[in-house]
Amino acid sequence: MDDLARDLSAKRVRVGRHPERGHYDFATIAAVLDAGLVCHVGIVSNGQPIVLPTIYARIGDRLYLHGSAVARWTSAATARLCVTVSIVDALVLARSAYQHTLNYRSVVVLGRARIVTGSAEKLSALQAIVEQVCPGRWGDVRHPTEHEMRATSVLAVPIAEASAKIRTGSPVDFESDLTSRVWAGLIPLRIARGAPISDLALAGDIDVPSYVLNYS
Ligand SMILES: Cc1cc2nc3c(=O)[nH]c(=O)nc-3n(C[C@H](O)[C@H](O)[C@H](O)COP(=O)(O)OP(=O)(O)OC[C@H]3O[C@@H](n4cnc5c(N)ncnc54)[C@H](O)[C@@H]3O)c2cc1C
């Protein structure tokens, strides 16, 4: 990338509103990506912008996405795409409707996806995606057959042109609203694991693995 391209790229990912919430260091971006479960992939397909939710994983400075080899988005993603991950940490209830917001961690990655053709990289990506969803699972399950590998497209997106935006803390109310008698504060939110439900066709002597019982 030449200097002009690097400059353009840095400008594209510069957070505009609340610039103090913007982060551009790799460690912060990676931490948000690793904490997320679902991303949204934005592409333009036949002139129509479309944003689709998918699962993903990060290996080093690459984001991996996968989908059916015949899915429209997996081929369109080799043009420019945008991937976002967002995690909601709290509802921020202010004294005025206007100042309500969320505490969140989010990442935007801009770039161009590469279709992964090498079978070793493809398998590592699929392993990482399974492990991102349920750490410990890859070691237990049957691995993909050649046919399943062919039926799956894996895309690699460089985490190069990226930003994180993080909001923490209390509501920020106008001075004139601070004496109002309405409750203000945070409602923390998190995804909670329910009790595992064994598949009805499961043989009775198969124990629920510890990575399922302790999933967090
Ligand atoms: C769960 C959630 C809910 C939100 N709800 C709202 C809402 O209702 N209304 C609203 O106005 N905003 C909301 N935001 C914030 C929103 O994502 C944008 O940050 C905001 O609209 C201001 O964008 P901007 O003008 O700074 O970005 P733009 O100038 O449009 O974007 C410039 C660049 O900044 C970076 N950027 C912008 N936003 C983010 C982000 N969230 N995370 C990482 N990088 C980013 C990107 O690289 C982007 O290319 C929400 C964010 C999250 C995570």
The ligand as a Gaussian input file, in Angstrom:
#p B3LYP/6-31G(d) Opt

LIG

0 1
 C      -24.955000      -1.665000      19.301000
 C      -24.780000      -0.264000      18.772000
 C      -25.884000       0.574000      18.626000
 C      -25.724000       1.864000      18.117000
 N      -26.834000       2.650000      17.967000
 C      -26.708000       3.855000      17.360000
 C      -27.866000       4.654000      17.062000
 O      -28.997000       4.280000      17.340000
 N      -27.692000       5.842000      16.448000
 C      -26.439000       6.281000      16.088000
 O      -26.317000       7.370000      15.511000
 N      -25.333000       5.563000      16.375000
 C      -25.449000       4.361000      16.985000
 N      -24.328000       3.605000      17.239000
 C      -23.029000       4.174000      16.878000
 C      -22.799000       3.974000      15.388000
 O      -22.271000       2.673000      15.169000
 C      -21.816000       4.999000      14.808000
 O      -20.616000       4.967000      15.524000
 C      -22.419000       6.387000      14.853000
 O      -23.576000       6.426000      14.040000
 C      -21.473000       7.489000      14.427000
 O      -20.810000       7.151000      13.306000
 P      -19.722000       8.124000      12.715000
 O      -20.404000       9.304000      12.099000
 O      -18.660000       8.348000      13.697000
 O      -19.198000       7.146000      11.662000
 P      -18.967000       7.305000      10.131000
 O      -18.358000       8.635000       9.855000
 O      -20.179000       6.890000       9.417000
 O      -17.885000       6.183000       9.978000
 C      -16.525000       6.445000       9.752000
 C      -15.749000       5.246000      10.204000
 O      -15.780000       5.204000      11.633000
 C      -15.711000       3.861000      12.047000
 N      -16.873000       3.578000      12.927000
 C      -18.043000       4.256000      12.998000
 N      -18.845000       3.685000      13.892000
 C      -18.183000       2.628000      14.396000
 C      -18.514000       1.645000      15.357000
 N      -19.685000       1.636000      16.002000
 N      -17.597000       0.698000      15.643000
 C      -16.396000       0.671000      15.031000
 N      -16.027000       1.585000      14.101000
 C      -16.920000       2.536000      13.788000
 C      -15.779000       2.990000      10.794000
 O      -14.488000       2.544000      10.450000
 C      -16.301000       3.917000       9.733000
 O      -15.827000       3.542000       8.459000
 C      -24.432000       2.326000      17.758000
 C      -23.330000       1.503000      17.924000
 C      -23.509000       0.210000      18.424000
 C      -22.306000      -0.668000      18.576000

